[in-house]
Each structure stands twice: as C-alpha cells, then as structure tokens.
Amino acid sequence: MTIEQSTGSELNSDPTEFKVEWVKISLPAVITLSQLNELKTELQQYLGNRVQLYGDQVKRVDTASLQLLLAFINDPEITVGWMRPSEELCTSARLLGLSNQLGLPLISPSV
C-alpha cells in the first residue's frame, strides 16, 4: 500500500484560504483475509483525515476486505473518496450489493 499526503489546488492566491489536504492511499493488488490486519492498522492511522483511496491496482478483493473498507468509509471521523477504482473492485462490490454503501460505481469505470 502506498501512502502520500498532498495539498488540494488553490482556487485563488488568498493566503487565508483554507487548504484541503488529502492523504492518498493506493490499495494493493490483492486484498484478502491474510492482509486484513495490516490494512486495518494502516487505515486506522488516518482517522480524522480526508483520504483518497486509489483502487486501480486491485485485482482481487474478498468479502472481509470489502467489509473493512465499508467500516472505514462509514467512520464519522473520516472523509473518503475513490480514485480510479478497478473493474475487479467495482464488480466484487456490486456482486455483494455494497456498491452504493462503498461509493463505487455500479458499472465498471472506463479507464
């Protein structure tokens, strides 16, 4: 999992304008039960932040992992957005009926 912090683009040059910082998290290609504890530990450290989850590398994800992501996304201490979710991630969420709750498209995103 790759993590970086970035600052959102400024709309004007006013130095008093609030800057929105997002933590970018690139999810690994395989997210299954064996990686769950590590993923949970990584995600928990970003509670209270704004997080962009990059899912373009995800090739395999199981039910338990989607449930962990759902709990993370629904935590009131965090704001989460998806960036480039993979077809496999979207399909797995759709098959489990979790697309809306996870904020993923019902159809596969075009890349």
Backbone as a ProteinNet text record, in pm:
[ID]
protein_1_A
[PRIMARY]
MTIEQSTGSELNSDPTEFKVEWVKISLPAVITLSQLNELKTELQQYLGNRVQLYGDQVKRVDTASLQLLLAFINDPEITVGWMRPSEELCTSARLLGLSNQLGLPLISPSV
[TERTIARY]
84.7	0	90.1	62.7	140	59	122.7	52.9	132.9	63.1	126.9	26.4	74.9	-12.1	6.1	-106.7	-99.8	-191.5	-165.9	-248.3	-332.7	-461	-551.1	-512.1	-556.7	-521.6	-594	-528.3	-586.3	-673.2	-787.2	-877	-833.4	-772	-716.6	-590.6	-526.9	-399.4	-415.2	-536.1	-559.8	-491.2	-394.3	-320.3	-405.7	-522.4	-607.4	-703.8	-703.6	-793.6	-755.8	-856.7	-836.4	-783.7	-676.2	-620.2	-668.2	-716.5	-765.8	-654.5	-616.8	-513.5	-578.3	-538.2	-588	-471.6	-494.9	-399.3	-436.5	-340.7	-364.7	-315.8	-406.4	-372.3	-396.5	-290.5	-302.1	-319.2	-434.1	-461.3	-379.4	-339.7	-259.9	-342.8	-275.4	-341.6	-428.9	-385.9	-462.3	-495.5	-625.2	-670.1	-759.8	-701.3	-775.8	-754.7	-817.1	-813.3	-671.6	-575.7	-437.9	-373.3	-423	-370.4	-456.5	-565.7	-665.4	-612.9	-538.1	-487.3	-393.3	-307	-214.2	-290.6	-389.2	-468.9	-546.2	-604.2	-679.6	-589.1	-470.2	-373.9	-336.7	-310.9	-274.6	-388.6	-510.2	-624	-656.6	-647.7	-683.6	-599.8	-477.5	-392.6	-436.7	-529.7	-575.2	-714.4	-767.2	-895.2	-877.7	-976.8	-968.5	-914.2	-883.1	-827.3	-924.1	-885.8	-953.1	-866.1	-926.6	-849.9	-902.5	-811.4	-844	-789.8	-881.3	-841.6	-824.5	-704.8	-676.5	-690.9	-787.2	-815	-779.6	-701.4	-670.5	-581.7	-512.3	-423.6	-495.1	-615.5	-685.4	-726.7	-678.3	-712	-796.4	-784.1	-858.2	-890.9	-1019	-1062.3	-1170.9	-1163.6	-1263.5	-1367	-1466.9	-1578.3	-1532	-1444.5	-1396.8	-1325.8	-1250.6	-1178.8	-1275.2	-1378.2	-1479.2	-1553.9	-1577.7	-1642.4	-1553.8	-1422.6	-1330	-1331.5	-1327.1	-1332.1	-1464.2	-1573.1	-1702.7	-1702.6	-1648.6	-1639.8	-1553.3	-1443.5	-1354.3	-1426	-1493.2	-1562.5	-1675.5	-1742.8	-1857.3	-1819.3	-1691	-1648.9	-1674.3	-1742	-1773.3	-1651.4	-1536.4	-1414.9	-1336.1	-1389.8	-1310.3	-1396.1	-1332.7	-1393.8	-1314.6	-1384.7	-1317.7	-1374.1	-1284.9	-1323.6	-1244.4	-1305.3	-1239.2	-1176.7	-1061.5	-995.1	-962.4	-1008.6	-978.4	-997.7	-1118.5	-1139.2	-1132.3	-1070.6	-1055.3	-1188.2	-1192.8	-1311.9	-1338.5	-1233.8	-1248.3	-1305.1	-1259.1	-1308.9	-1457.1	-1492.6	-1632.5	-1722.6	-1674.8	-1754.1	-1776.2	-1673.2	-1686.9	-1787.1	-1778.1	-1871.6	-2015.2	-2030.5	-2163.9	-2222.8	-2144	-2193.1	-2237.8	-2177.5	-2214.4	-2318.8	-2361.4	-2461.2	-2407	-2276.4	-2212.6	-2170.3	-2202.6	-2155.9	-2197.8	-2326.3	-2374.7	-2313	-2306.5	-2251.3	-2103.1	-2032.5	-1890	-1863.7	-1966.1	-1948	-1879.9	-1896.4	-1835.3	-1941.2	-1901.9	-1998.9	-2053.6	-2179.8	-2243.3	-2186.7	-2142.3	-2081.4	-1931.9	-1859	-1713	-1671.6	-1579.7	-1532.8	-1449	-1461.3	-1374.9	-1240.5	-1137	-1000	-938.8
-114.9	0	122.2	216	337.9	452.3	533.8	643.6	771	877.5	1007.6	1114.6	1228.7	1338.7	1450.2	1507.6	1615.9	1729.2	1845.5	1962.1	1987.4	2014.4	2043	2171.5	2189	2309.1	2430.3	2541.5	2664.6	2728	2781.7	2849.3	2992.3	3054.2	3187.5	3200.6	3313.4	3328.9	3389.4	3390.3	3443.7	3355.2	3409.3	3327.2	3278.6	3338.9	3295.8	3186.1	3149.9	3046.6	2911.3	2835.5	2702.7	2607.2	2538.9	2439.8	2302.3	2226.6	2093.4	1992.7	1919	1817.9	1680.7	1602.2	1467	1369.7	1261.6	1153.3	1056.7	1024.5	933.6	794.5	696.3	559.4	472.8	411.2	318.1	177.9	118.2	-15.4	-118.4	-227.2	-329.9	-410	-487.2	-567.1	-677.3	-734.9	-841.4	-798.4	-795.5	-760.6	-874.9	-961.2	-1075.6	-1086	-1186.7	-1204.7	-1202.5	-1255.8	-1260.3	-1121.4	-1022.5	-885.9	-794	-846.9	-763.9	-688.7	-754.6	-686.8	-572.9	-596.5	-491.9	-373.2	-402.8	-296.4	-218	-287.7	-220.2	-125.9	-173.7	-90.5	34	15.9	128.6	230	181.1	271.9	346.8	280.6	343.3	466	470.3	584.9	712.2	699.7	815.8	862.3	808.8	859.1	1007.2	1086.8	1230.8	1306.5	1238.1	1299.4	1287.1	1344.8	1325.4	1231	1123.3	1016.9	990.3	978	934.4	792.1	697.3	558.5	534.2	495.9	461.5	310.6	267.5	126.3	68.8	140.6	95.7	-27.5	-60.1	-176.8	-303.7	-289.7	-403	-503.7	-625.2	-735.7	-840.8	-846.5	-945.6	-887.4	-897	-847.6	-941.9	-976.5	-1067.9	-993.2	-1067.3	-1008.9	-940.2	-1004.4	-946.5	-813.5	-804.9	-681	-570.3	-604.5	-503.7	-456.2	-546.1	-506.9	-412	-437.8	-347	-209.8	-206.6	-78.5	-6.2	-80.5	-21	42.3	-27.8	26.9	152.8	151.4	266.8	386.7	362.6	469.6	528.4	445.6	491.1	549.7	550.3	608.4	759.4	813.1	956.7	1047.7	992.7	1073.5	1090.5	1046.8	1048.4	1084.7	1144.1	1169.5	1089.4	1007.4	917.9	938.7	940.4	945.1	840.6	786.9	687.9	754.4	705.8	748.6	623.2	618.6	510.3	369.3	337.3	200.5	102.4	-12.1	-111.2	-179.7	-240.6	-315.9	-429.7	-497.3	-607.9	-561.2	-446	-390.4	-355.1	-289.4	-249.8	-371.5	-472	-593.7	-668.6	-681.9	-750.7	-678.4	-546.9	-469.5	-484.7	-482.9	-496	-632.8	-738.5	-874.3	-894.2	-820.9	-830.2	-726.8	-644.7	-541.8	-427.4	-400.8	-297.2	-173.3	-168	-56.5	78.6	94.5	223.5	258.9	161.8	188.3	223.8	164.7	194.2	317.5	364.6	479.9	444.3	318.4	272.2	266.6	286	279.8	138.5	130.2	0.6	-65.1	17.4	-34.9	-11.7	-88.4	-75	59.3	129.1	258.1	240	334.7	328.4	386.4	321.2	363.3	433.7
0	0	0	-88.7	-98.5	-40.1	42.4	107.8	88.4	49.8	38.5	76.7	114.6	152.3	51.2	7.9	-89.1	-47.5	-103.4	-78.4	-201	-179.6	-290.2	-359.6	-481.8	-556.5	-499.2	-502.2	-450.3	-557.4	-512.8	-605.8	-631	-534.2	-553.1	-468	-473.9	-403.8	-264.6	-210.1	-76.7	26.5	102.7	197.6	314.5	338	447.9	405.6	278.2	228.8	286.6	325	381.1	274.6	305.2	213.2	257.2	164.1	193.2	165.3	267	248.9	244.7	148.8	131.5	145.9	215.7	223.1	110.8	25.8	-85.6	-48.1	-56.8	-23.9	-146.8	-196.5	-308.6	-251.6	-279.4	-229.1	-306.1	-240.3	-307.7	-408	-491	-594	-535	-424.6	-359.8	-217.6	-188.8	-53.9	-7.5	74.2	125.3	275.8	333.5	477.6	533	459.9	509.9	521.1	446.9	454.8	541.8	596.3	662.7	784.1	871.3	991.2	955	856.5	813.5	753.2	669.1	608.1	713.6	808.8	916.1	994.5	1029.3	1103.9	1023.5	893.1	806.8	798.4	778.3	761.6	890.2	1005	1131.8	1164.1	1116.8	1148.8	1076.3	980.2	905.4	944	1054.2	1103.5	1138	1106.7	1129.5	1009.7	902.2	781.5	664.7	554.7	427.1	347	298.8	234.7	94.5	0.6	-134.9	-148.6	-173.5	-194.4	-343.1	-382.4	-521.1	-534.2	-614.7	-627.7	-762.8	-841.5	-977.9	-983.3	-875.2	-872.7	-825.6	-769.7	-709.4	-816.5	-802.1	-892.9	-822.5	-690.2	-612.4	-476.2	-437.3	-306.5	-254.7	-127.4	-73.1	10.7	56.2	130.7	258.9	333.6	459.9	435.9	329.2	297.5	259.1	182.5	147.5	271.8	366.3	491.5	571.7	572.2	640.6	574	441.2	369.6	397.9	407.2	437.3	576.3	674.1	809.7	812.1	739	730.8	668.2	556.4	484.8	568.3	646.5	725.7	860.8	894.1	1021.2	1017.5	1118.6	1117.7	1130.1	1164.2	1181	1052.7	939.3	817.2	697.2	598.7	469.2	367.3	288.3	193.3	53.9	-43.6	-183.7	-260.8	-365.3	-450.3	-571.1	-609.1	-730.6	-811.4	-934.5	-1028.6	-971.3	-921.8	-873.6	-990.2	-967	-1073.3	-1104.5	-1221.5	-1261.5	-1163.2	-1118.1	-1024.4	-891.5	-842.7	-717.7	-730.4	-838.4	-861.3	-877.8	-949.3	-971.5	-840.8	-759.9	-630.8	-541.1	-536	-454.4	-506.3	-638.4	-698.2	-668.3	-681.1	-655.8	-511.4	-419.8	-278.3	-238.1	-333.4	-304.1	-220.2	-230.2	-148.8	-227.5	-354.7	-438.2	-382.3	-352.1	-302.1	-167.9	-77.6	55.6	50.3	-45.7	-60	-146.2	-214.9	-302	-432.7	-476.1	-601.5	-710.3	-835.7	-944.9	-962.8	-1004.5	-1030.2	-1155.9	-1248.5	-1369.5	-1360.8	-1434.4	-1432.8	-1489	-1419.1	-1470.4	-1595.3	-1685.3	-1803.8	-1770.7	-1814.4	-1780.5	-1898.8
[MASK]
+++++++++++++++++++++++++++++++++++++++++++++++++++++++++++++++++++++++++++++++++++++++++++++++++++++++++++++++

